[in-house]
Amino acid sequence: MDFLYQQGICFTPKDITHGAEALNEFDQLHTELTPTIVVDGEVIVGFDRRKLEDALMN
């Protein structure tokens, strides 16, 4: 999250350990790893700075 804050990116953090709705959304992404980041429908699993920067620039 620090990277997103530093870049001034608006986002909605979701904690899958505190709420069925967030966990359900996570399950629908078919991943078991966190962080899982969704940018305009593109799912990025794990913190991959390059992929995240590329997704944010598109």
Phi and psi in degrees as a GROMACS rama.xvg file:
@    title "Ramachandran Plot"
@    xaxis  label "Phi"
@    yaxis  label "Psi"
@TYPE xy
-56.7279  -42.3501  ASP-2
-58.6652  -46.1102  PHE-3
-64.6504  -42.2586  LEU-4
-60.9645  -45.3313  TYR-5
-61.7742  -32.6497  GLN-6
-85.2616  -4.52006  GLN-7
71.8468  26.6776  GLY-8
-84.4248  128.732  ILE-9
-79.747  131.236  CYS-10
-153.207  164.966  PHE-11
-116.145  106.039  THR-12
-72.4845  142.746  PRO-13
-130.915  126.513  LYS-14
-100.219  109.469  ASP-15
-71.9556  -10.4105  ILE-16
-88.9286  -6.34825  THR-17
-132.551  64.7646  HIS-18
146.131  131.101  GLY-19
-67.3014  -35.2508  ALA-20
-63.9605  -45.6326  GLU-21
-64.0407  -41.7333  ALA-22
-64.63  -39.8428  LEU-23
-62.6549  -44.4731  ASN-24
-60.9003  -42.3318  GLU-25
-61.5994  -45.7132  PHE-26
-60.3392  -36.9945  ASP-27
-68.8483  -16.6607  GLN-28
-83.1851  -8.22988  LEU-29
58.4525  45.2182  HIS-30
-131.21  157.819  THR-31
-121.894  8.49696  GLU-32
-115.007  148.999  LEU-33
-123.576  150.928  THR-34
-74.9475  148.64  PRO-35
-116.594  121.796  THR-36
-118.103  133.225  ILE-37
-115.225  121.211  VAL-38
-121.638  111.119  VAL-39
48.4523  44.8764  ASP-40
86.5429  -12.1408  GLY-41
-86.3563  125.162  GLU-42
-95.3485  124.847  VAL-43
-117.191  118.253  ILE-44
-99.3524  126.911  VAL-45
81.2217  166.788  GLY-46
-88.1615  104.132  PHE-47
-119.146  97.1393  ASP-48
-54.1258  -43.4264  ARG-49
-64.1925  -47.2224  ARG-50
-62.959  -39.6118  LYS-51
-66.1798  -44.3375  LEU-52
-61.8348  -43.442  GLU-53
-61.7237  -43.4637  ASP-54
-65.9058  -37.2275  ALA-55
-72.9192  -25.196  LEU-56
-82.4555  -19.1043  MET-57
